Amino acid sequence: MNILILLLSCTNDPAPSSKPTESKADPRLHNPNRKKGPHPPNRGVKPGMKAKGPGFLPSSTPAEDLSGSWNDALAQQFTPPPAQSDCPDQDGDGFVSALLCPGNPPSTLDCDDQNPAVTPQTEIWIPPGPFLMGSQSSHAGSDEKPVHTVKLSGYCLDRLEVRSQDWFRWLQETKREPSGSDVRNIKEGKLESNRGDYPAEGVTWAEAYEYCIAQGKTLPTEAQWEKAARGGCELGKESNRCDPADLRPYPWGTAAPTCALANHQLSTTGMPKLCVSDTQKVDSLPDGAGPYGHLHLSGNVWEYVLDVWHPKVYTNGRIDPSGPESGTFHVLRGGGWNTFSTNMRAANRFHDLVMGSATGFRCARTPTSSTPDPVPPLTMVTISGTVRSNQGLNGRALYITAFDAADADANGMLAPGRSPISEQKLTPNQKKAQTFSLSVPQNGSYILSAALDAGTGANKDDYISASGSGGFGQAKQNPISAPSSVSDIDITIMSGPQR
């Protein structure tokens, strides 16, 4: 039975309440020969919609429940570093060295004791020790499993997302033009008025990586990012053992996302609504702070991390992991202002094979080296075919999206929380049929869908979130196995929802 998952159209009403540059520094930069096109405007999980008579019934997305993700094998014992009283403060800023006193409260520690400009207000120390990574909840995608214990050395992470004014200053100093396809806050070579304290947006992985290197830092690894968002095992009921309380679903704890906690597209009940239809300043929403004090780890902008994306990288026994040694696509974390509540989860994984406009980053200061995960690089194949519509393919954009078939139920229904594996954005050809071709990892099984954006919905400049407002359809051949490239896939667009 073919059950539709509607790509929701949304209004711009606020919710109630509230060319990558080649670098010699790291081989994991984007392939410079990769073709680039405009990015889709609203990437990430799409809440399911079940057909019901002539209309549609929206599915709500309540708070993530991680109680079923715990197993006793996760109960790792460890010895936290002790607090010390005799700690140096070489730069005289009132904060002592994090490297020499790693067990002291992060609010008292200095991530660079030679620079008085570096304080816990700029960079926050995260102590060494294990944390629980991943999710096996009803919201989790197949690439978030299994939940496993990861041991990390101590490190520092920027308290805030990198601001537009700092990124713009670096672009000017290095005589670079931003190379992302949907850059915000910078127009015609100038920083827009009053936008300096908003996050850098529309950044590429290469720009984020090279910016951090220029600051004497680097991008956080995916594990470092998730520990900052979830908290280490020292914060649970037992301070020397991982326990079920360490499976925190969100940076702020267990409560469902709201617009006071995260700047996103609220979808916990009823039809989704954008909180503000824009980013917010990087130092806003203190109620949504993470367990160590970082802001906007959920929402505002997706954040790049160091790792290359791989769907099967999670294994037990990882120590200071940094993802696959090579690859083309990089991990994004945290969700953005235009993504749904299920993207606010600390464990949610995403990547720039499907990338929206709201991409930013923050930097990490990592005193110890990390270890690549021993997984083979992904081999990509193509799935191609034809999208058809008796009404004609008219509108702003046509999206062809592939989901992992493991994220669908027996009826082909994708539960809220599932992120796409791949996507292609096309300009509708105004005809009744149009061909497509998109890349997916080899040997996977996929659910393909098509969504027609009719050009209605919420606006930020020319942002349109209504990716399925003109109609939606699924491939007749779903699920589609891809041991090699597959062709002749057929998708028929059905009419969109009535609003």
C-alpha positions as CSV (number, residue, x, y, z in Angstrom):
1,M,0.0,0.0,0.0
2,N,1.4,3.4,-1.0
3,I,1.0,5.7,2.0
4,L,2.0,9.3,1.4
5,I,4.4,11.4,3.5
6,L,3.4,14.9,2.7
7,L,6.1,17.6,2.6
8,L,4.3,20.2,4.6
9,S,3.6,23.7,3.5
10,C,3.9,26.3,6.3
11,T,3.0,29.9,6.9
12,N,5.4,32.6,8.1
13,D,3.4,33.1,11.3
14,P,5.5,32.9,14.4
15,A,4.9,29.9,16.6
16,P,2.9,30.7,19.7
17,S,5.2,31.4,22.6
18,S,7.7,32.9,22.1
19,K,33.0,26.4,-4.5
20,P,34.7,24.8,-1.6
21,T,38.4,25.8,-1.7
22,E,40.9,23.0,-1.9
23,S,43.1,22.9,1.3
24,K,46.3,21.1,1.9
25,A,45.7,21.0,5.6
26,D,43.1,18.2,5.6
27,P,42.3,15.6,2.8
28,R,38.7,15.5,3.7
29,L,37.6,18.6,1.9
30,H,34.8,18.5,-0.6
31,N,35.6,17.1,-4.0
32,P,36.4,20.3,-6.0
33,N,35.0,18.6,-9.1
34,R,31.7,17.9,-7.5
35,K,28.8,19.7,-9.3
36,K,27.1,22.2,-7.2
37,G,23.6,23.5,-7.5
38,P,21.1,25.5,-5.4
39,H,20.4,23.8,-2.1
40,P,16.9,22.9,-1.1
41,P,15.4,25.3,1.4
42,N,14.1,23.0,4.1
43,R,16.1,19.9,4.7
44,G,15.8,17.3,7.3
45,V,13.0,15.2,8.7
46,K,9.6,15.6,7.2
47,P,6.7,14.8,9.5
48,G,4.5,12.0,8.2
49,M,1.0,12.7,6.9
50,K,-1.5,9.9,6.6
51,A,-4.1,10.0,3.9
52,K,-7.6,10.5,5.3
53,G,-10.4,11.0,2.8
54,P,-10.0,14.1,0.7
55,G,-7.6,15.8,3.2
56,F,-4.6,15.0,5.3
57,L,-4.0,14.3,9.0
58,P,-0.7,15.7,10.4
59,S,1.3,13.6,12.7
60,S,2.7,15.4,15.8
61,T,6.3,14.8,17.0
62,P,6.4,14.7,20.8
63,A,9.6,14.7,22.9
64,E,12.1,11.9,22.1
65,D,11.9,9.0,24.6
66,L,15.3,7.3,25.1
67,S,14.2,4.9,27.8
68,G,14.3,2.0,25.4
69,S,17.8,2.9,24.2
70,W,19.6,1.8,27.4
71,N,21.2,-1.6,28.0
72,D,23.4,-2.7,30.8
73,A,26.5,-3.1,28.5
74,L,26.6,0.8,28.4
75,A,27.3,1.0,32.2
76,Q,31.0,1.9,31.8
77,Q,32.9,2.7,35.0
78,F,35.4,5.5,34.9
79,T,37.4,7.8,37.2
80,P,36.7,11.5,36.7
81,P,39.7,13.8,37.1
82,P,39.9,15.3,40.6
83,A,39.3,18.9,41.4
84,Q,42.4,20.8,42.3
85,S,43.0,23.9,44.5
86,D,46.5,24.9,43.3
87,C,45.9,25.9,39.6
88,P,47.8,28.5,37.6
89,D,46.2,31.5,36.0
90,Q,49.0,32.7,33.7
91,D,47.1,35.4,31.8
92,G,45.5,36.8,34.9
93,D,41.9,36.7,33.6
94,G,40.5,35.0,36.7
95,F,40.2,31.6,35.1
96,V,42.7,28.8,35.6
97,S,44.2,26.4,33.1
98,A,41.8,23.7,31.8
99,L,44.7,21.5,30.7
100,L,46.4,21.6,34.1
101,C,43.2,21.4,36.2
102,P,40.8,19.3,34.0
103,G,38.5,18.2,36.9
104,N,37.6,21.7,38.1
105,P,34.2,23.1,37.2
106,P,34.1,24.2,33.5
107,S,32.9,27.7,34.5
108,T,36.2,28.3,36.2
109,L,38.5,27.0,33.5
110,D,40.5,28.8,30.8
111,C,40.9,27.0,27.4
112,D,43.9,29.2,26.5
113,D,45.7,30.5,29.6
114,Q,48.0,32.6,27.5
115,N,45.2,34.7,26.0
116,P,43.0,36.8,28.4
117,A,40.4,37.1,25.6
118,V,39.6,33.4,26.0
119,T,37.3,32.8,28.9
120,P,34.4,30.4,29.6
121,Q,32.2,33.1,27.9
122,T,34.0,32.3,24.6
123,E,35.1,28.7,25.0
124,I,33.9,26.1,27.4
125,W,35.9,23.1,28.7
126,I,34.4,19.7,28.4
127,P,36.1,17.3,30.8
128,P,37.6,13.9,29.8
129,G,35.5,10.8,30.2
130,P,32.8,8.7,28.4
131,F,29.4,9.7,27.1
132,L,26.6,7.8,25.5
133,M,26.3,8.4,21.7
134,G,23.4,7.6,19.4
135,S,19.7,6.8,19.7
136,Q,17.5,3.8,19.3
137,S,14.2,5.7,19.9
138,S,11.2,5.8,17.6
139,H,12.6,9.1,16.2
140,A,16.1,7.8,15.4
141,G,17.3,7.1,11.9
142,S,19.2,3.9,11.0
143,D,22.5,5.8,11.0
144,E,22.1,6.7,14.7
145,K,22.4,3.1,15.9
146,P,23.6,1.4,18.0
147,V,23.8,3.5,21.1
148,H,27.4,3.1,22.3
149,T,29.8,4.4,24.8
150,V,32.5,6.8,23.5
151,K,35.5,7.9,25.5
152,L,36.8,11.4,24.8
153,S,39.8,13.3,26.0
154,G,39.1,16.8,27.4
155,Y,38.6,19.6,24.9
156,C,37.1,23.0,24.5
157,L,34.1,24.1,22.3
158,D,33.0,27.6,21.4
159,R,30.1,28.7,23.5
160,L,28.5,30.4,20.6
161,E,28.1,29.8,16.9
162,V,30.6,31.8,14.8
163,R,29.1,35.2,14.1
164,S,28.6,36.6,10.6
165,Q,30.8,39.6,11.4
166,D,33.7,37.3,12.4
167,W,33.3,35.1,9.4
168,F,33.0,38.2,7.1
169,R,36.2,39.7,8.7
170,W,38.1,36.5,7.9
171,L,36.8,36.5,4.3
172,Q,38.1,40.0,3.9
173,E,41.5,39.2,5.5
174,T,42.0,36.2,3.3
175,K,40.6,38.0,0.2
176,R,38.0,35.3,-0.4
177,E,34.5,35.4,-1.7
178,P,32.0,33.1,0.1
179,S,31.5,30.0,-2.1
180,G,28.3,28.6,-0.7
181,S,25.2,28.6,-2.9
182,D,22.9,30.3,-0.3
183,V,25.0,32.7,1.7
184,R,23.0,34.9,4.2
185,N,23.9,38.2,5.8
186,I,26.6,39.1,3.2
187,K,25.4,40.8,0.0
188,E,27.5,42.3,-2.8
189,G,30.7,42.0,-0.8
190,K,29.3,43.8,2.3
191,L,28.0,42.7,5.7
192,E,24.3,43.6,5.9
193,S,23.4,46.2,8.5
194,N,22.6,44.9,12.0
195,R,23.4,41.3,11.0
196,G,26.9,41.0,12.6
197,D,25.7,39.1,15.7
198,Y,23.7,36.6,13.8
199,P,25.3,33.3,12.9
200,A,27.3,32.8,9.7
201,E,24.9,31.1,7.4
202,G,25.3,29.3,4.1
203,V,28.9,28.3,4.9
204,T,30.7,25.4,3.2
205,W,32.6,22.8,5.1
206,A,35.9,24.0,3.6
207,E,35.3,27.6,4.8
208,A,34.3,26.4,8.2
209,Y,37.3,24.2,8.5
210,E,39.8,26.8,7.3
211,Y,38.3,29.5,9.5
212,C,38.8,27.4,12.6
213,I,42.3,26.5,11.6
214,A,43.1,30.2,11.2
215,Q,41.9,30.8,14.8
216,G,44.3,28.1,16.1
217,K,41.4,25.7,16.5
218,T,39.6,23.2,14.4
219,L,36.0,21.9,13.8
220,P,34.8,19.6,16.6
221,T,34.5,15.9,15.7
222,E,31.0,14.5,15.6
223,A,31.5,12.8,18.9
224,Q,32.8,16.0,20.5
225,W,29.7,17.9,19.2
226,E,27.3,15.3,20.5
227,K,28.9,15.1,24.0
228,A,28.6,18.9,24.3
229,A,24.9,18.6,23.3
230,R,24.1,15.6,25.5
231,G,26.6,15.7,28.3
232,G,29.1,13.2,29.6
233,C,28.5,10.4,32.0
234,E,29.8,12.4,34.9
235,L,26.6,14.4,34.9
236,G,24.2,11.5,35.5
237,K,22.9,10.0,38.7
238,E,26.3,8.3,39.2
239,S,29.3,10.5,38.6
240,N,31.7,7.6,38.0
241,R,29.5,5.4,35.8
242,C,27.3,5.7,32.7
243,D,23.7,5.3,33.7
244,P,20.2,5.7,32.0
245,A,20.1,9.4,33.1
246,D,23.0,10.1,30.7
247,L,20.7,9.5,27.7
248,R,19.5,13.1,27.5
249,P,17.6,13.7,24.3
250,Y,18.1,17.4,24.0
251,P,20.8,19.9,25.1
252,W,18.4,21.4,27.8
253,G,17.3,18.0,29.0
254,T,14.1,15.9,28.4
255,A,11.4,18.5,27.6
256,A,10.0,18.7,24.1
257,P,11.4,21.5,21.9
258,T,9.7,24.9,22.1
259,C,10.6,28.2,20.5
260,A,12.0,29.4,23.9
261,L,14.5,26.5,23.8
262,A,15.5,26.3,20.1
263,N,14.9,28.4,17.0
264,H,13.4,26.0,14.6
265,Q,10.1,25.0,12.9
266,L,7.9,23.8,15.8
267,S,6.2,20.5,15.0
268,T,5.4,19.0,18.3
269,T,1.6,19.4,17.8
270,G,-0.4,20.1,14.7
271,M,0.9,21.9,11.6
272,P,4.5,23.0,11.8
273,K,5.2,26.7,12.3
274,L,8.5,28.6,12.1
275,C,9.5,30.2,15.3
276,V,10.7,33.5,13.7
277,S,11.4,32.6,10.0
278,D,15.0,33.7,10.5
279,T,18.1,33.0,12.5
280,Q,18.4,34.6,15.9
281,K,21.5,36.2,17.5
282,V,24.1,33.7,18.6
283,D,23.8,34.7,22.3
284,S,20.0,34.3,22.5
285,L,17.8,31.6,24.0
286,P,19.7,30.9,27.2
287,D,16.9,28.6,28.4
288,G,18.0,26.2,25.6
289,A,21.7,26.0,26.8
290,G,23.5,22.7,26.7
291,P,24.7,20.8,29.8
292,Y,28.0,22.7,29.8
293,G,26.5,26.1,28.8
294,H,26.8,26.2,25.0
295,L,24.0,28.0,23.2
296,H,22.1,27.0,20.1
297,L,23.4,23.5,19.9
298,S,19.8,22.8,18.7
299,G,18.3,25.1,16.0
300,N,19.4,28.4,14.5
301,V,21.8,26.9,12.0
302,W,23.0,23.4,11.2
303,E,26.6,23.1,12.4
304,Y,29.4,21.4,10.5
305,V,31.7,19.0,12.3
306,L,35.0,17.5,11.2
307,D,33.8,14.0,10.3
308,V,33.0,12.6,6.9
309,W,29.5,11.1,6.9
310,H,29.1,7.3,6.9
311,P,25.9,5.5,7.8
312,K,27.6,2.6,9.5
313,V,30.3,4.3,11.6
314,Y,28.9,3.6,15.0
315,T,30.6,0.7,16.9
316,N,31.4,0.0,20.5
317,G,34.8,0.9,22.0
318,R,35.4,4.1,20.2
319,I,38.1,6.4,21.7
320,D,38.5,10.0,20.4
321,P,36.9,9.0,17.0
322,S,37.0,11.4,14.0
323,G,34.9,9.5,11.5
324,P,36.1,7.9,8.2
325,E,39.6,8.7,7.0
326,S,38.3,9.9,3.6
327,G,35.1,10.8,1.9
328,T,33.2,13.6,0.1
329,F,30.2,14.4,2.3
330,H,30.4,15.9,5.8
331,V,28.3,15.6,8.9
332,L,25.9,18.4,9.9
333,R,24.4,18.5,13.4
334,G,21.8,20.4,15.5
335,G,19.1,21.5,13.0
336,G,18.4,24.9,11.7
337,W,15.7,27.7,12.0
338,N,13.8,26.1,9.1
339,T,13.9,22.4,10.3
340,F,11.5,20.5,12.4
341,S,11.4,19.6,16.1
342,T,12.8,16.1,15.5
343,N,16.0,17.7,14.2
344,M,16.5,19.3,17.6
345,R,17.6,15.9,19.1
346,A,21.2,15.6,20.3
347,A,21.7,12.3,18.4
348,N,20.2,13.5,15.1
349,R,22.7,13.0,12.2
350,F,22.6,14.9,8.9
351,H,25.1,15.6,6.1
352,D,25.7,17.9,3.1
353,L,24.7,15.4,0.4
354,V,21.4,17.0,1.3
355,M,22.0,20.5,2.5
356,G,19.8,23.4,3.2
357,S,20.6,27.1,3.5
358,A,21.0,27.3,7.2
359,T,24.5,25.9,7.6
360,G,27.0,27.4,10.1
361,F,29.5,26.2,12.6
362,R,31.5,26.6,15.8
363,C,35.1,25.8,16.5
364,A,36.8,23.5,19.0
365,R,40.2,23.6,20.7
366,T,41.4,20.0,20.9
367,P,44.7,19.3,22.7
368,T,44.9,15.6,21.8
369,S,44.7,13.9,18.4
370,S,41.7,11.9,17.3
371,T,41.6,8.5,15.6
372,P,39.8,7.8,12.2
373,D,37.1,5.1,12.4
374,P,38.1,1.9,10.5
375,V,35.2,1.9,7.9
376,P,35.6,1.6,4.2
377,P,34.8,4.7,2.1
378,L,31.4,5.0,0.6
379,T,30.9,4.0,-3.0
380,M,28.1,6.0,-4.7
381,V,25.7,4.8,-7.4
382,T,22.9,6.6,-9.2
383,I,19.1,6.1,-9.1
384,S,17.4,7.6,-12.1
385,G,14.0,7.8,-13.6
386,T,11.0,10.0,-14.4
387,V,8.6,12.1,-12.4
388,R,5.1,12.6,-13.9
389,S,2.1,14.8,-13.3
390,N,-1.2,15.0,-15.2
391,Q,-1.4,18.7,-14.1
392,G,2.1,19.5,-15.3
393,L,5.2,20.1,-13.3
394,N,4.7,23.8,-12.6
395,G,6.2,25.7,-9.6
396,R,9.4,26.8,-7.9
397,A,11.2,23.6,-7.5
398,L,11.0,19.8,-7.8
399,Y,12.7,17.7,-5.1
400,I,13.6,14.0,-5.6
401,T,14.5,12.5,-2.2
402,A,15.8,9.1,-1.1
403,F,15.4,7.7,2.4
404,D,16.9,4.6,3.8
405,A,14.3,1.9,3.5
406,A,15.2,0.7,7.0
407,D,13.6,3.9,8.3
408,A,10.2,2.9,6.9
409,D,7.6,0.6,8.3
410,A,6.0,-2.3,6.5
411,N,3.6,0.0,4.7
412,G,6.4,2.4,3.5
413,M,5.5,5.0,6.1
414,L,8.4,7.1,7.3
415,A,8.1,8.0,10.9
416,P,9.0,11.5,12.1
417,G,12.7,11.8,12.9
418,R,14.0,10.3,9.7
419,S,16.5,12.3,7.7
420,P,17.0,11.9,3.9
421,I,20.0,10.0,2.5
422,S,20.1,12.0,-0.7
423,E,18.2,14.6,-2.7
424,Q,18.1,16.4,-6.0
425,K,16.6,19.8,-6.7
426,L,15.3,20.5,-10.2
427,T,13.6,23.4,-11.8
428,P,10.2,22.2,-13.0
429,N,10.1,22.0,-16.8
430,Q,6.4,22.9,-17.0
431,K,5.7,19.6,-18.8
432,K,4.0,16.4,-17.7
433,A,7.2,14.4,-17.3
434,Q,10.7,15.2,-16.1
435,T,13.8,13.0,-15.7
436,F,15.9,12.8,-12.5
437,S,19.2,11.2,-11.3
438,L,20.5,11.3,-7.8
439,S,23.5,9.7,-6.0
440,V,23.1,7.2,-3.1
441,P,25.5,4.9,-1.3
442,Q,25.9,1.5,-3.0
443,N,24.2,-1.6,-1.7
444,G,21.5,0.3,0.1
445,S,17.7,-0.1,-0.1
446,Y,15.8,3.2,-0.6
447,I,12.4,4.8,-0.5
448,L,12.2,7.5,-3.2
449,S,9.7,10.3,-3.2
450,A,9.1,13.5,-5.2
451,A,7.7,16.8,-4.0
452,L,6.7,19.8,-6.0
453,D,7.1,23.2,-4.5
454,A,4.3,25.4,-5.9
455,G,5.9,28.6,-4.5
456,T,3.8,29.2,-1.4
457,G,4.8,29.2,2.2
458,A,7.0,31.0,4.7
459,N,9.5,33.6,3.4
460,K,13.0,34.7,4.5
461,D,14.1,36.8,1.6
462,D,13.1,34.3,-1.1
463,Y,13.0,31.3,1.3
464,I,10.0,29.0,0.7
465,S,9.4,26.1,3.0
466,A,6.5,24.5,1.1
467,S,8.5,21.8,-0.6
468,G,5.4,19.7,-1.2
469,S,2.7,22.3,-1.7
470,G,2.3,21.4,-5.4
471,G,2.0,17.7,-4.9
472,F,3.8,14.6,-3.7
473,G,4.4,11.1,-4.9
474,Q,6.4,7.9,-4.2
475,A,8.2,5.6,-6.6
476,K,6.2,2.7,-7.8
477,Q,9.2,0.4,-7.3
478,N,9.7,1.3,-3.6
479,P,11.8,-0.1,-1.8
480,I,14.6,0.2,-4.4
481,S,17.7,-1.9,-4.0
482,A,20.9,-0.3,-5.3
483,P,23.8,-2.9,-5.6
484,S,24.6,-0.8,-8.7
485,S,23.1,2.1,-10.6
486,V,19.3,1.8,-11.1
487,S,17.3,3.3,-13.9
488,D,13.6,3.6,-15.1
489,I,12.2,4.5,-11.7
490,D,8.7,6.0,-12.0
491,I,7.1,8.6,-9.7
492,T,3.7,10.1,-10.2
493,I,2.9,13.4,-8.4
494,M,-0.5,13.6,-6.7
495,S,-2.2,16.9,-5.9
496,G,-1.1,18.8,-2.8
497,P,-3.0,19.5,0.4
498,Q,-5.9,21.8,0.6
499,R,-5.3,24.7,3.0
